[in-house]
Structures are given as C-alpha cells and as structure tokens.
C-alpha cells in the first residue's frame, strides 16, 4: 500500500471540511474519478480502491462525478429529451 500526503493551508482545510466532510475520502474519490476518466482505472479498480460491494455503488459514484460510460453528457441529455418526446 502507498500512503499519499496532501498539505493544505489550515484555512482552506477548514473551509473544505466545514460541512463535516472527510477530506481524505474526498481526495481519494477525486483521484479515483480522474483515474477512471483517463482510462487508467477500471470498474474493478474502483470497487477495490473505494471499498464498494456492488455495481450499483460504482454506478452511483460515476454518476455523482458526472462520468457516463461510453456516452457523453450531451448525448445522454439528447436521449432523455427524445424519450420525453416519445412519452417514455
């Protein structure tokens, strides 16, 4: 295992954690999301790295980070609009 240390000014760390956020988890998730976007991590990598048990958890994580497999956000929006027009 590799440990990574991030040094933040106290005032910035305080603001980032103001809502009780776990800064270590936020940093890990940001790193995982970027690694997945760049194609350096796979879904099984995300499961292992983030401790997910199910594919639904991975799907939720990807959605939360605006990552859509094989489809751009614009393309997804067009498909949703088409389905709405069709009443589906």
C-alpha positions as a Markdown table, in Angstrom:
| # | Residue | x | y | z |
|---|---|---|---|---|
| 1 | Unk | 0.0 | 0.0 | 0.0 |
| 2 | Unk | 1.1 | 3.5 | -0.7 |
| 3 | Unk | 0.3 | 6.4 | 1.5 |
| 4 | Unk | -0.1 | 9.9 | -0.1 |
| 5 | Unk | 0.1 | 13.1 | 2.0 |
| 6 | Unk | -1.6 | 16.3 | 0.9 |
| 7 | Unk | -0.6 | 19.5 | 2.6 |
| 8 | Unk | -3.3 | 22.2 | 2.8 |
| 9 | Unk | -3.3 | 25.6 | 4.5 |
| 10 | Unk | -5.3 | 25.4 | 7.6 |
| 11 | Unk | -7.9 | 28.0 | 6.5 |
| 12 | Unk | -8.6 | 26.1 | 3.3 |
| 13 | Unk | -8.8 | 22.7 | 5.0 |
| 14 | Unk | -11.2 | 24.2 | 7.5 |
| 15 | Unk | -13.5 | 25.5 | 4.7 |
| 16 | Unk | -13.3 | 22.2 | 2.8 |
| 17 | Unk | -14.3 | 20.3 | 5.9 |
| 18 | Unk | -16.9 | 22.8 | 7.1 |
| 19 | Unk | -19.8 | 20.5 | 6.5 |
| 20 | Unk | -18.1 | 17.6 | 8.2 |
| 21 | Unk | -16.6 | 16.3 | 5.0 |
| 22 | Unk | -14.0 | 13.6 | 5.2 |
| 23 | Unk | -11.2 | 15.3 | 3.3 |
| 24 | Unk | -9.2 | 12.0 | 3.0 |
| 25 | Unk | -12.2 | 10.3 | 1.3 |
| 26 | Unk | -12.9 | 13.3 | -0.9 |
| 27 | Unk | -9.2 | 13.3 | -2.1 |
| 28 | Unk | -9.4 | 9.5 | -2.7 |
| 29 | Unk | -12.6 | 9.8 | -4.7 |
| 30 | Unk | -11.3 | 12.7 | -6.8 |
| 31 | Unk | -8.2 | 10.7 | -7.6 |
| 32 | Unk | -10.3 | 7.6 | -8.4 |
| 33 | Unk | -12.7 | 9.6 | -10.6 |
| 34 | Unk | -9.8 | 11.2 | -12.6 |
| 35 | Unk | -8.0 | 7.9 | -13.0 |
| 36 | Unk | -11.2 | 6.3 | -14.3 |
| 37 | Unk | -11.9 | 9.3 | -16.7 |
| 38 | Unk | -8.3 | 9.0 | -18.0 |
| 39 | Unk | -8.7 | 5.3 | -18.6 |
| 40 | Unk | -6.1 | 4.3 | -16.1 |
| 41 | Unk | -8.6 | 2.7 | -13.7 |
| 42 | Unk | -11.3 | 0.1 | -14.4 |
| 43 | Unk | -14.6 | -0.6 | -12.6 |
| 44 | Unk | -13.0 | -3.4 | -10.6 |
| 45 | Unk | -10.2 | -1.0 | -9.7 |
| 46 | Unk | -12.8 | 1.5 | -8.4 |
| 47 | Unk | -14.5 | -1.3 | -6.4 |
| 48 | Unk | -11.2 | -2.2 | -4.7 |
| 49 | Unk | -10.0 | 1.3 | -4.2 |
| 50 | Unk | -13.2 | 2.7 | -2.8 |
| 51 | Unk | -14.4 | -0.4 | -1.0 |
| 52 | Unk | -17.6 | -0.8 | -2.9 |
| 53 | Unk | -19.6 | -4.1 | -2.6 |
| 54 | Unk | -21.9 | -3.7 | -5.6 |
| 55 | Unk | -22.0 | -2.5 | -9.2 |
| 56 | Unk | -24.8 | -0.1 | -8.1 |
| 57 | Unk | -22.4 | 1.7 | -5.8 |
| 58 | Unk | -19.9 | 2.1 | -8.7 |
| 59 | Unk | -22.7 | 3.4 | -10.9 |
| 60 | Unk | -23.7 | 5.9 | -8.2 |
| 61 | Unk | -20.1 | 7.0 | -7.8 |
| 62 | Unk | -19.7 | 7.6 | -11.5 |
| 63 | Unk | -23.0 | 9.5 | -11.8 |
| 64 | Unk | -22.1 | 11.7 | -8.8 |
| 65 | Unk | -18.8 | 12.6 | -10.6 |
| 66 | Unk | -20.6 | 13.1 | -14.0 |
| 67 | Unk | -18.9 | 10.1 | -15.6 |
| 68 | Unk | -21.0 | 8.2 | -18.1 |
| 69 | Unk | -19.5 | 5.1 | -19.6 |
| 70 | Unk | -19.4 | 5.3 | -23.4 |
| 71 | Unk | -21.6 | 8.3 | -23.7 |
| 72 | Unk | -21.1 | 12.0 | -23.3 |
| 73 | Unk | -23.3 | 14.1 | -21.0 |
| 74 | Unk | -24.7 | 15.9 | -24.1 |
| 75 | Unk | -25.6 | 12.6 | -25.8 |
| 76 | Unk | -27.3 | 11.4 | -22.7 |
| 77 | Unk | -29.3 | 14.6 | -22.4 |
| 78 | Unk | -30.4 | 14.2 | -26.1 |
| 79 | Unk | -31.5 | 10.6 | -25.4 |
| 80 | Unk | -33.5 | 11.8 | -22.4 |
| 81 | Unk | -35.2 | 14.5 | -24.4 |
| 82 | Unk | -36.1 | 12.0 | -27.1 |
| 83 | Unk | -37.6 | 9.6 | -24.6 |
| 84 | Unk | -39.6 | 12.5 | -23.1 |
| 85 | Unk | -40.9 | 13.5 | -26.5 |
| 86 | Unk | -42.0 | 9.9 | -27.0 |
| 87 | Unk | -43.7 | 9.8 | -23.7 |
| 88 | Unk | -41.5 | 7.1 | -22.3 |
